[in-house]
Amino acid sequence: FLLLAAVAGFTADRFSKRTVMIWCKAAEVLIVLTALGAILAGNVWAMFLLLLMMGSQSAFFVPAKFGSIPEIVRGRLIAPANGLIGMVSMLAIIAGTWAGNVLYDLTTIPGQGLPGTHRWWISAVALLSMAAGGLAASLLIGQLPAANPQRRLSPEVAGETLRALGLLLSHRNLFLVALASSFFWGLGAMSQLMIDKFAQFDLHVSQAHTGPLLGILVFGIALGNGLAGIISRGTIELGLVPIGAAGIALNAVLLCTVPESSPDAPSAAAYWWTMFWLWMLGLSAGLFDVPLQAYLQKQSPPESRGTILAAYNFMAFGAILLASPISWILCEPLGLSARQVFVVSGIGTLAVLIAIVSKIPRQTMRLILEALIRLGYRVRIEGLEHFPRHGPVMLVANHISYLDGFLLGVLLPRRVRFIVYADYFAGWWVRWFAWLAEVIPIYPGKRSVVVSLCNAQEALLAGRVVGVFPEGTLSPDGQIHEFQPGFLRVIRGTEAPVIPVYLDGLWGSVFSRSDGRILWKVLRRLAGFRRRPVLIRIGPAIRDPQDAEHVRQAIIRLGQGQYQQQAQAHWEATTP
């Protein structure tokens, strides 16, 4: 992976990634056939050489595989695709490890010949079936054009590697993402070494019980990968990265709390607690890495995507190699136990977490808010096909509760900059939150209002989504009141469509003006807690609205459609 990273990147860019994957899988079949001959001949050096060839084949395969994802699926599916591939890959590692042990037992008689030579045909059938299956799967991939067919390879492999790393470094954000993902792989390699040491000297269990500990960690990563793909839902959810990092740090430290075990009487409780914390550690790691992989693939320039991914592979496997000497330094010269190394790893991940949050505070807060909202509300979004994926948008909605802006800002696929009265942001912590949400404040005074409206217009001209509640205040009775026309001035000359949005289900909630003081509403809500159903209905775009009443009536019609659906559902439920 290290020596051939640059050449593999060149191959993935110069030729069709489908072609590269097919040739790699064909080479895998030939290597497996040759390896069977080396095993039967008992030639250990040939086995080492073939193992090197298998690693070389993988070095060419990986950049083509991951680089092909953005070429096969649409942009909004890149993160879910990475989650699925990561989950399947980790499950394949578990299955392969188990199958390897089974094949060893079936083909080896202790003290009689080399391992694997007894009933060798069982291993031959299993390995050739897997290799042939991979080749057949690669042939099913659709045609993919070469990203950069004019590219030429430099004869200096070392120089080409440095150029690949330089290309990655020139894209600062991509380099930081590659660095974070490399940290993940290095930490994973160190965890593998420490799990073996932890099982031997802390849990005092046999080697047979060490395998399940590694397996549960990998299974956790697989589950985390799949969960990250589900949560992403059509976007690259970078907010998962700090949440995953926090989970890694916390669970690595919590491994230190596992009860000590005696060599004479190993503790079952200690073993099962270790299994649990390793599973949680793997789950967090899976959440951490999927968004990073998806970001690297989507944001890399198409003509050099293979090279950038190969440079990332060089960094990732470099980190894996560094895990061994770092583990040795921590355990031998410094004399740390496996428990203490896990704590050090957790503290190191905490530093990474702080660095990540400082780089992406908005994505982090957005995901936390979404989790809190979904904890208390069952939100359904209708008409999302009317919401433009690109370009300027003026979002206009009715105003039922203090939660309205959070719902739209967090759950819609694009970030919304709301026009808000500055009086709502008097406290320092509220001002910090306003900065995170990129609100456009309106200060008292005619001149200040004009300046705020101009700022909103500049946001539209920059292709952003601007949101407004034209009623100017919360509805006192749940009805849609008169709209102020200021938003019409904002859209003038921007060619931004007005997207009407109707919010339903929030009247009567804790954050609305219904049913008296908020304290009593909170107490009543806690007494009979259930997730409140909320509807966000998006209507068709309105181009050049006649006046504010035109937009208001469009939102009212969206609400009438909701009432009609509710009446129809009630009639169907009550009619025999």
N, C-alpha and C positions, 0 to 999 in steps of 0.2 A: 504493500500500500504506500509506503514511503518512497521507495525508489521509482515506482512507476506512476506516481500521482500525476505528474505533468503530462506524460505520454497518454495516460488514460483520459485526461481532460481534453487533450488535442483530438483524440479519436472520437470522443463523444460530440465534439463540435464539428469536426471535419466531415464525418459520415452520419448517416441516419442512425439515430439511437436504437431504432428497432433492429437494424442490421447488426449493430455492435452487440446487442443482447443475444441475437440468434447465434452469432459466431462464438460468443462466450459460452453459451449453453452447449453448442456443438463441441467446443473444446473440453467442456466438462465431461461429456460422454467419453471422449477419447482418453482423458486423464484417468477416469474411473476404470476403463478397460485396462489401461497400462498398469494402474495401481494393483489390480487383481493379479496380474502377472508377476509384479514385484513381490506381492505377499506370498504367492505360491513358490516363487524362487527363493524366498527368504533373504532377499537383498535389501538390507536396511538402508544403505546409502541411496538406492533407487527410491525407496519410500520417502526419504527426506527430500529428494529432488522433486518428486511428484507432489509432495505437500507444498513445496515452494511454488510449483506451477499452479496448483489450485489457488493459492493466495494471489498469484499474479492474475489469474483469470478473474477472481473476485475484484481485484483493483480496477480492471477495465469495466466490469459489469456494473459496479455501484454508481459511478457518475452517470452512466447511460440510463440506469433504472430510475434514479431520483430526478434526473434532468428531463426525463420523458413525461413526468407527471403533469407539468404545466402545459405540455403539448397535447396531452390526451384528454384532460378534463378542463372544464371551464374554470375561470379564476376563483369563483365562489366555492368550488368543490376541492380546491387544492388542500386545504387543511383537513377536511374529512377524509380525503384520499390518503393523506399521510398518516392519519390516525388508524385507518384500516390496515394499511401496509405495515405500519409499526406493530400493531397488535398481532397480525398474522405472522410477522417475522419472529416476534418473541415467542409466540406459541410454537412455531416451528423449531426454535432453539430448544424449548422444553421437550418437545416430542423427539427431536434428534438426539438429545442427551439420553433420554430414556431408551430409545431404540438402539443406541450404540451400546449401552450396558447389556441390553437383552441379546444383541448379536454377539457380543463378547462371550456371554455365558453359553450361547448355543454353539459357538464355533471354537471354543477353547477347552482343552483338557489339561489341567495343571500337570506340569512335568512331562508332557508329551508333545514335543515339537513347538514351533512358534505359535504365539496367540493368533487365532483367526484362521488357521490352516485346516482344522477339523471341520468337516462339512462346510467347506468354504463357499460352496454354491449358494448357501442361504444368504450370506453377505453379498455375493455377486448379484443375486436377483434383486435384493433390496436396494443396493446402491445404483444399479443400472436402471431400475424402475424409477427411482427418484430423478436421476439425471435425464432419462428419456422424457419423463413427465415435464421437467423444466423446459426442455427443448420444444416439446409440443406446445406448451403454454406460450412461449415466446413467438412461435409461428402464428398464433392467434391475434397478436397485437396488430392493430391497423397500421397502414403505411404512414411513416413520419419523414418529412423532408429533412435534409441536412441543414443544420443551423448556420454553418459558415463553410461552404464547400471550397472556398478559395484559400483557406488558411494553410499555411506551410509550417512544418515542424522544424525546429532548430535541432541540429545534430548534438548540441550540448545539453544533455539531460539535466545536469545540475543547474545550468543557466535557465533552462525552460521552467524548472521548478521554482526558481527564484522569481522569474517573471510572472508565473501563475500566482504566487504569494503576493507579489507587488500589485497585480491586478485586483486581487481581493482587498488588499490594504487601501487601494485607491478609492474603493467604495466603503466609506467609513462605517456606515450602518451595517452593511453586510459583514464587515470584518468583526464588529462587536458581537453580532449575532453568532457568527462562526466561533468566536472565542467563548461565548457562553455555552454553546452546544459542546465544544471540545472539553470544557470543564465538566459537563455532564458525563461524557464518556470516560474521562480520566477518573472521576469520582466513582463511576461504576466499576472500573478495573481495580481501584483500591479497595472498594467494598468487597469484591470477590476474594481478594487476598485476606482481608480482615475477617470475613465470615469463617474461613477455614481456621484461622488462628483463634477466633472467639469460640468456635465449637470445641476445639481441642483443649484450650487452657481455661476457659470460663465455664462452659457447659459440661465439659468432660464427657463428651459423647464420641462414639466411634465415627469413622469415615463414612460408614453407611448412612448415618444420620446427618451428615453434612450436606449431602446432595439435596435433600428436601429443603434445606435452608436457602440454598442458591436457587432452587426451583421456584420457591414462593416469592423471592425477590423478582425474578424474571416474569413470573405470572402477574405480579403487581404492576410491573412496567407495561406489560401487554394490556392489562385492564385500563391503566392510565392513558395509554395511547388511544384506545377505543373511546374512552370517555372524553378525551380532548377533541376527538373528531366529532362526537355528538354535540358537545357544547359549542363548538365553533360555528355550526349551522350556517355554512355559506360564507364565512369570513375568516380571516386570520386573526384569531383572538389572542393578541400578545399579552392581554391581562392575565392569561393563565400562567405565564412564565413566573412572575413574582409569587403567585399563589403556590405553584409547584415548588419554587425555591424555599418558601416558608415551610412547606410540608417536609422537604428534604432535611432542612436544618432542625426542625422540631423532632422528627422521628429518629434522626441520627443521635441526637442528644438523649432521647428517651430510651434508646437501647442501653444506655448506661444504668438505667433503673432496674434492669432485669435481675431478679434475685440470684445470688451466687449459688453455685452448685458444687457438691462435694465429689471428689474422684471416686470415693467408695460407694456413694449413692447419688447418682445424677438426678437432678430435679426435673420432673416432668413439667411442672409449672413454669420453670425458667425456660425450658425448651419451647413451650407453646407461646409464651410471651415474646420470645425472640422471633418466632414465626410471624406473630401479629405485627410487630414493629417493622420487620423487614418487608412484609406485604404492604404496609402503609408507606414505607420508604420508597418502594418500587412504584406504587400508585402515584405518589407525588412526582417522582422522576419522569413517569410517562406524561403527565400533564405539562411538565417543564419543557420537554424536548420537541413535541409535535409542532407547536406554533413556530419554533425557531427553524425547523426544517422547512415548513411551508413558506416562511418569509424568505429564506435563502432561495428557494426555487422560483417564487413568483417575482421577486425584485431583482434577480440577476438578469443582466442583459441577455436576450435570447441567443445572440451570436457568440457569446462567451460563457454561457451558462455551464457547460461541461467543464471548462477550465476552472471556473470559480468553485464549483462543487468538488473538483479534484483537489484544489488547494485547501478547501475545508477538510476533505478526507485526510490530507497530509497533517493538518493541525490536530484533528481528532485522534488519529492513530499515534501521533507524537505524544499527545497527552496520555494515551493508554500505556505507551512505553515508559513514560516518566512516572507512572503510578508505582512501578516496582522499586526504583531507587528511593522515591519519596517515602514509601512504606518502610523500606529498610532503615532509612535515616531516623524515622520516628520511633521504630521499634528497637533498633539496636543501639546506636550511639545515645539517643535520648531516653531509651528504656521505657517507652510507653507501652501499655497493654492495649489489646484490641478495643476494649471499652473506651480507653482514653483517646485512641485514634479516631473512633467514631465521633467523640465529642469535639475533637479538633476539626474533623470534617464538617460537623454541624456549624461550628463557629465560622469556618471559612465560607460555608454556603450562606451564612447570615450576612457576611460582608458582600458577597455577590448579590444577595437580595437587596441590600441597601443601594448598591450601584444600579441595579435594574430599575427599582422604583424611582430613583432620581432621573432616569432616562425616560421612563414611560409612566409618569404619575397618572395621566388621564385614563389610559387604558386600564391601569390597575384599579382606580376608583370606579370606573364604569362597570367592571365585572363584579366588584364587591356590591355595588348598588343593585345590579341586576339580581344577584343572589338574594339580597334582602327583599326586593320587590316580589320575586317569585315565591318567597317563603310565606308572604301574607296574601298574595293575589294570584288568581288564575287568569292570566291575560291571554286574550285571543285577538289576533290582528287580522283584519279583513281588508282586501283591496290593495295588498302590497304591490301588486303589478302596476298600480297607478303611480307609485313613488319612483321618481327618476333616479337611476343609479349614478348619473354623472350630471354635471352642470349646475347652474344656480337654481335654487328652489325657495319659494316663500311658503312656509308652512303656517296655516291659519287654523286655529282650533278653538272650540268652546272651552270655558274655564270653570271647572266644577270644584276642584280641590287644590290644595297646596302641592299635591303629588303629581299634578298633570305634567309639568315640565320635566320631572325626573323620568316619568314613564316614557314620554316621547324621546327624550334625549338619550335614554339608555337602550330602549328596545327597538328603535328604528335602525335600519342598516347603515345610515350615515350620521355623522356627528352634527347636531343641531346647535346653532348659536341663537339663544333666545334674547329678545329685547325685553328688559326687565327694569322696573323702577329701582333706582339706586337706594331708596330708603330701606329696601329689604336686606341690604348688605351692610349694615352698620357695624357689626362686630368683626374683629380681626379674623376669626376662624371662618365666618361667613364670607368675608372678602377673599380668603384663600380658596374657598370652595367655588366662588364665582370665577376666580382666575382659572381653576381647573376646568370649569364648564364653559369657559370662553364666552360668558354672557356679555351682551352689549347693554351697559347701564344707561338709563335715562335720568339725568339730574334735573332738579327744579329750575325753572327759568326758560324763557323762550329760546334764547341763544343756545343753551345747553341741549334742549330738545332737538334743535336743528342739527347740531353737531352729532348727536347720537343717531339720528336718522341717516345722516351722511355716512357714518361708520357702518351702519347696517347695509347701506347701498354698496359700499366698497366691498363688503363681505360677499354680496351677491355677484358683483363684477368679478370677484376672484373665484367664482364657481362654488361657493359654499351654500349650505342650507341655513336659512334664517327662519326662526320661529317666533310667532307672536300670538298673544291672546287679546284680540281687539276689544273685548268687553272692558278691559282695563282693570278689572277687579274680579274676585270670586263671585260666582252667582249666589245671591242670597236665598234662592228658592229652587235651584236646580234647572231653571229655564234658561234659554239662550236670549240674552238681552242685546240692546243696540250695540253695533260695532262702531268703534272710532275709525276714521278713514286714514289714519297716519300710514298704515302699511301700503296704501296705494301710491303714496309719494315715494316710498322706498323702492318699489319695483319699477318705477318710471325710468325708461331708458336702459333697463338691464336685460330685457327679454326673459325674465324669470317667470315661470308659470306659478300660479297660486294653487297649492294643493290643500283642499279642504279636509279637515279631520274632525270626526265626531267621537267624543269620549263618553262612554256610558258605563254605569256601575259604580261610579265614585261618589255620587250623591248619597249621603247617609253614612259615609265612611268617617273615620277618625279625623281625616284631613279636610273635610268639607265644613260648611257653615250650618249644617243641619243638626237638630237635636241638642242644642245647647252647648255647654262648655266642653272643652276637649278632654278634661280629666274624667268626666262621667262617661264619655264615649269610649275612652280607653278601658275603663273598668268593665263596661258592658261587653266590649269586644273580647276582653280576656275571659270573662265569665262564660261566653259561648263561642269560643274561638273556632273559626273555620276560614279557609281561604276564600276571599271574596272574588266573585267572577267580575272581570273587567273587559270591556270591548274597546278596541281602537279600530274605527272604521275609516279607511282612506278613500276619498272620492276621486273622480277623474280630474285632471288638470283643468284649470280655468285660465284661458289666455285673455289678457286685456279685459279684466272685469269692468262692468259699467260703473259700479260704485260698491261701497262696503256692504250695502244691503243685498246686492247680488251674491256675494260670497256667503253672507249670513244665511240666506235662503237655501243655498246649496248644502250647508251644514245641517240645517233643519231637516231637509229632505233625507239626508243620510240617517238622521235620528228617527224619522218617521219609518224608514225601512226597517230599522231595528225594532220599533214597536210592533210593526206588522208581523215580523218574524216571531216575536214573543207571543202575540195573540194567536198566530197560527199553531205554534207549539202547544200553547195552553188548550186550544180547541181540540187538537189531535190527542192530547193526553186525557181529556175529560169526555171525549165522545166515544160511546161504546162501539 
